Amino acid sequence: MTSLHRHTERHRTDRIGWLRAAVLGANDGIVSTASLIVGVAAANSNHSAILITGIAGLVAGAMSMAAGEYVSVHSQADIEKADLLREKAELLKNPLAERQELTAIYIARGLEPSLADRVAMQLMMHDALGSHARDELGISDTLSARPVQAALASAASFAIGAVLPLAITALAPDSSLIPWVSGTSLVFLALLGSIAARVGGAGILLGAWRVTFWGALAMAITAGVGALFGAAV
């Protein structure tokens, strides 16, 4: 008798929820704080004012990220919950029509009609709501919305990202504050993009380039605005 060996595959879809929130938070923390610091510095503000502005940006940004992420992801969770309740009611009201609907989905995926019907019947006998949630609605435990997890990940990652340019601001001399903050923040962004791409299984160079480009653009525009208002004052 041939023994069966379990074939283990490593996928990354289980990382989608926290990875998206963490990367978005850290990226926003670096870009927002660095841009804020560079913009205020370009307006010829003193070092302590720049540092206080950066700290205020960290706190406000972390809270904003947490609140925004919680509200948006909670909205997704509410939609998923409503769809599941509606699907549960339909299963109780007309299970035959729901079975035919599931059968049609499997036929569209390439199964023969008779086999698709048997698969639909067996899956519905095992877990009717779970089968329809997964194959009809696209809702699964792996990809389901988790508002608290997303909010905490966003706030924590934003704070971590924001601390990096803040630390450089505290250590850099006044005369070269803007080059130091800008340069190191671009390095931080490139590293973040590379790590996120590596964890997510994407191209490392592309991941580094896209976050670095947008970060450089944000800092350049903010510096221009700061210099403009500084000159006007």
QUILINCOR-V834395 format. One record per pair of residues at least 4 apart in sequence whose C-alpha atoms are under 6 Angstrom apart, sorted by the first residue. I is the first residue (numbers start at 1). J is the second residue. D is the distance in Angstrom with one decimal. If there is no record, write none. Layout:
<<I	J	D> <I	J	D>>
This chain:
<<14	142	5.3> <15	19	5.5> <16	20	5.8> <18	22	5.9> <19	23	5.9> <20	24	6.0> <21	25	5.9> <21	150	5.7> <21	153	5.9> <21	154	5.0> <22	153	5.3> <22	154	5.3> <22	157	5.3> <23	27	5.9> <24	28	6.0> <25	29	5.9> <25	154	4.6> <25	157	5.0> <25	158	4.2> <26	157	4.6> <26	158	4.5> <26	161	4.4> <28	32	5.5> <29	33	5.9> <29	158	4.3> <29	161	4.5> <29	162	4.3> <30	34	5.8> <30	161	4.7> <30	162	4.9> <31	35	5.8> <31	215	5.5> <32	36	6.0> <33	54	5.9> <33	162	5.5> <34	165	5.6> <35	39	5.9> <35	219	4.4> <35	222	5.8> <37	41	6.0> <37	50	6.0> <37	54	5.9> <38	42	6.0> <38	178	5.6> <38	223	5.6> <39	222	4.9> <39	223	4.2> <39	226	4.4> <40	226	5.8> <41	45	5.4> <42	223	5.7> <42	226	5.1> <42	227	4.8> <43	226	4.7> <43	227	4.9> <43	230	3.9> <57	61	5.6> <58	162	5.8> <61	65	6.0> <62	155	4.5> <62	158	5.6> <62	159	5.9> <64	68	5.9> <65	69	5.8> <65	154	5.9> <65	155	5.7> <66	70	6.0> <66	151	4.3> <66	154	5.7> <66	155	5.0> <69	73	5.9> <69	151	5.2> <70	74	5.7> <70	147	4.8> <70	151	4.9> <73	145	6.0> <73	147	5.0> <74	147	5.1> <77	145	5.2> <90	94	5.8> <91	95	4.7> <102	120	5.9> <103	116	5.2> <103	117	5.1> <103	120	5.5> <106	111	5.8> <106	116	5.4> <107	111	4.8> <107	113	5.9> <107	116	5.9> <111	116	5.5> <112	116	5.9> <123	127	6.0> <124	128	3.7> <129	133	5.9> <131	135	6.0> <132	136	4.9> <133	137	4.9> <133	139	5.2> <134	138	4.7> <134	139	4.9> <134	140	5.5> <140	144	5.6> <152	156	6.0> <153	157	5.9> <154	158	5.9> <158	162	6.0> <163	167	6.0> <165	181	5.9> <168	172	5.7> <172	177	5.5> <173	177	5.8> <178	182	5.9> <179	183	5.7> <180	184	6.0> <181	185	5.9> <186	212	5.7> <189	212	5.5> <190	208	4.4> <190	212	5.5> <193	207	4.7> <193	208	4.1> <193	211	6.0> <194	204	4.7> <194	207	5.5> <194	208	4.9> <196	200	6.0> <197	201	5.8> <197	202	4.7> <197	203	5.9> <197	204	5.2> <197	207	5.4> <209	213	6.0> <219	223	5.9> <226	230	5.9> <227	231	6.0>>
